Amino acid sequence: MSIALFKYLDKPHLYLDNLRNIATVLGSLLIPVAISVSSRSRERKRATLDLLRRFTSDKIITDRLRSLYQYRRFEEAEAGAINPFASDSELIIESILMLNFCDTVCIEVKAGLIDRRMLYRTLGPTLIGARQTIMTRLETKFGMKLGQAYEDLERLVGQAETYQRRKGLGFVTRIPRSMRPSSPT
């Protein structure tokens, strides 16, 4: 076909030059786009890893999770469980601060700053648990309606639950042993 095309062209070298110019222009446009997409993906993964590192090592976050876990044990009347909060207002404040942190994570995912699949595999069960335990507790015990205030959390938790079911992964209903408070024995 190309030979038949050259037969009709007066100057086939011009055709090849034009083809080379088109390939150069396309290459100069597509290579930066590919590099940009690759670097954005790498930055999302780095930001996700930083978030995971912070979530598992930040003393403020882990202390809040531990105190909420202790309260859950107290609420379920487990043997030896004590109420870590002096008043209900302390419980409400700690719960809302933890929900705000989870909602901020969801907003970052929505903005494309965090790798969604990586988050589903790692913090997805924790976000699901935060909604199921903390949010439900505030709604039932104190009559608060939090659905609209944390709609990003609700949306992401729904997506994470779908992901967990589709991949056949189990749901974590307890805080991992490494984050549990040591027993006073």
C-alpha positions as CSV (number, residue, x, y, z in Angstrom):
1,M,0.0,0.0,0.0
2,S,2.8,2.4,0.8
3,I,4.5,1.7,-2.5
4,A,1.2,2.5,-4.3
5,L,1.1,5.7,-2.3
6,F,4.6,6.7,-3.2
7,K,3.8,6.1,-6.9
8,Y,1.3,8.9,-6.8
9,L,3.5,11.3,-4.8
10,D,5.9,13.5,-6.7
11,K,8.4,13.7,-3.8
12,P,8.2,10.7,-1.4
13,H,10.9,12.1,0.8
14,L,8.6,15.0,1.7
15,Y,6.0,12.4,2.8
16,L,8.6,10.8,5.0
17,D,9.7,14.1,6.4
18,N,6.1,15.0,7.2
19,L,5.6,11.7,8.9
20,R,8.7,12.2,10.9
21,N,7.5,15.7,12.0
22,I,4.2,14.3,13.0
23,A,5.8,11.6,15.1
24,T,8.1,14.1,16.7
25,V,5.2,16.4,17.6
26,L,3.2,13.5,19.0
27,G,6.1,12.3,21.0
28,S,6.9,15.7,22.4
29,L,3.2,16.0,23.5
30,L,2.7,12.5,24.9
31,I,6.0,11.9,26.7
32,P,5.4,14.8,29.2
33,V,1.8,13.6,29.8
34,A,3.0,10.0,30.5
35,I,5.7,11.4,32.9
36,S,3.1,13.6,34.6
37,V,0.7,10.7,35.1
38,S,3.4,8.5,36.4
39,S,4.7,11.1,38.9
40,R,1.2,11.9,40.1
41,S,0.6,8.2,40.8
42,R,3.9,8.0,42.6
43,E,3.0,11.1,44.7
44,R,-0.4,9.6,45.6
45,K,1.3,6.4,46.8
46,R,3.9,8.3,48.8
47,A,1.1,10.5,50.4
48,T,-0.8,7.3,51.2
49,L,2.2,5.7,52.9
50,D,2.8,8.9,54.9
51,L,-0.8,8.8,56.0
52,L,-0.5,5.2,57.0
53,R,2.8,5.9,58.9
54,R,1.1,8.8,60.7
55,F,-2.0,6.8,61.5
56,T,0.0,3.9,63.1
57,S,2.7,5.9,64.8
58,D,1.3,9.3,65.7
59,K,0.8,9.3,69.5
60,I,-2.2,11.6,69.4
61,I,-4.1,9.3,67.0
62,T,-3.1,6.1,68.6
63,D,-4.0,7.4,72.1
64,R,-7.5,8.4,70.8
65,L,-8.0,5.0,69.2
66,R,-6.9,3.3,72.4
67,S,-9.2,5.3,74.6
68,L,-12.1,4.7,72.2
69,Y,-11.3,1.0,72.2
70,Q,-11.2,1.0,76.0
71,Y,-14.6,2.7,76.0
72,R,-16.0,0.2,73.6
73,R,-14.8,-2.6,75.9
74,F,-16.4,-0.8,78.9
75,E,-19.6,-0.3,76.9
76,E,-19.7,-4.0,76.1
77,A,-19.1,-4.8,79.8
78,E,-16.0,-6.8,79.3
79,A,-14.2,-8.0,82.4
80,G,-11.7,-5.5,83.7
81,A,-12.7,-2.7,81.3
82,I,-12.8,0.8,82.7
83,N,-14.3,4.0,81.3
84,P,-11.3,6.1,80.1
85,F,-13.5,9.3,79.9
86,A,-14.4,11.4,82.9
87,S,-17.6,12.6,81.3
88,D,-19.8,12.1,78.2
89,S,-18.5,15.4,76.8
90,E,-15.0,14.0,76.7
91,L,-16.3,11.0,74.8
92,I,-18.1,13.2,72.4
93,I,-15.0,15.4,71.8
94,E,-12.7,12.4,71.3
95,S,-15.2,10.7,68.9
96,I,-15.7,13.8,66.8
97,L,-12.0,14.5,66.6
98,M,-11.5,10.9,65.3
99,L,-14.4,11.2,62.9
100,N,-12.9,14.5,61.7
101,F,-9.6,12.8,61.0
102,C,-11.3,10.0,59.1
103,D,-13.4,12.6,57.1
104,T,-10.2,14.5,56.2
105,V,-8.7,11.3,54.9
106,C,-11.9,10.8,52.8
107,I,-11.7,14.4,51.4
108,E,-8.0,13.8,50.4
109,V,-9.1,10.6,48.6
110,K,-11.9,12.5,46.8
111,A,-9.4,15.2,45.7
112,G,-7.1,12.5,44.3
113,L,-4.3,13.1,46.7
114,I,-4.4,9.6,48.2
115,D,-4.3,6.3,46.4
116,R,-7.8,4.9,46.7
117,R,-7.1,1.2,46.3
118,M,-4.2,1.3,48.7
119,L,-6.3,3.0,51.3
120,Y,-9.1,0.5,50.8
121,R,-6.7,-2.4,51.5
122,T,-5.1,-0.8,54.6
123,L,-7.4,1.8,56.3
124,G,-10.6,0.8,54.7
125,P,-11.6,-1.6,57.6
126,T,-10.7,1.1,60.1
127,L,-12.8,3.7,58.4
128,I,-15.7,1.2,58.2
129,G,-15.3,0.5,61.9
130,A,-15.1,4.2,62.7
131,R,-18.5,4.7,61.0
132,Q,-20.0,1.6,62.5
133,T,-18.9,2.1,66.1
134,I,-18.1,5.8,66.7
135,M,-20.7,7.3,64.5
136,T,-23.4,4.9,65.4
137,R,-22.7,5.4,69.1
138,L,-23.0,9.2,68.8
139,E,-26.2,8.9,66.9
140,T,-27.9,6.4,69.2
141,K,-26.6,7.3,72.6
142,F,-26.7,11.1,72.2
143,G,-29.3,11.6,69.5
144,M,-26.9,13.3,67.1
145,K,-27.5,13.2,63.4
146,L,-24.1,13.0,61.7
147,G,-24.8,11.6,58.3
148,Q,-24.7,15.0,56.5
149,A,-21.7,16.3,58.5
150,Y,-19.6,13.3,57.4
151,E,-21.0,12.6,53.9
152,D,-17.5,12.1,52.5
153,L,-16.8,9.5,55.1
154,E,-20.2,7.8,54.4
155,R,-19.5,7.8,50.6
156,L,-15.9,6.4,51.0
157,V,-17.0,3.8,53.6
158,G,-19.7,2.6,51.2
159,Q,-17.0,2.2,48.4
160,A,-14.6,0.5,50.8
161,E,-17.3,-2.0,51.9
162,T,-18.0,-2.7,48.2
163,Y,-14.3,-3.2,47.6
164,Q,-13.9,-5.5,50.6
165,R,-16.9,-7.6,49.5
166,R,-15.7,-7.8,45.9
167,K,-12.2,-8.9,46.9
168,G,-13.5,-11.4,49.5
169,L,-11.7,-9.6,52.3
170,G,-13.1,-9.8,55.9
171,F,-14.0,-6.8,57.9
172,V,-12.0,-5.9,60.9
173,T,-14.2,-5.3,63.9
174,R,-11.5,-4.9,66.5
175,I,-8.5,-2.7,66.8
176,P,-5.3,-4.6,65.9
177,R,-3.5,-6.1,68.8
178,S,-0.5,-3.9,68.3
179,M,-2.7,-0.8,69.0
180,R,-4.5,-2.2,72.0
181,P,-3.6,-0.9,75.4
182,S,-1.6,-3.1,77.6
183,S,-3.6,-4.8,80.3
184,P,-3.0,-3.6,83.8
185,T,-1.8,-6.9,85.4
